[in-house]
Amino acid sequence: MALVLAARFYTAAEAHIASGCLASAGIDSHVFDVGINLVELGGIAAPVRLMVDEEDLAEARTILAEDQR
């Protein structure tokens, strides 16, 4: 199982909502870089990354794209 980047978000809340959408479709995901993301505190740092198994990447990106509409 190799984790790959499915999406980036400016806040941890957005990433966790997207993770929940993927979970409801049966796709496991992991939120990375929450601790170094400072946007929520008024600073700027690395975006929060939503990672999925490489085998689920295409489906995950499709779900996330539909969710943004």
Secondary structure, DSSP 8 states (H G I E B T S, - for coil): --EEEEEEESSHHHHHHHHHHHHHTT--EEEE-TTT--GGGTS----EEEEEEGGGHHHHHHHHHHHH-
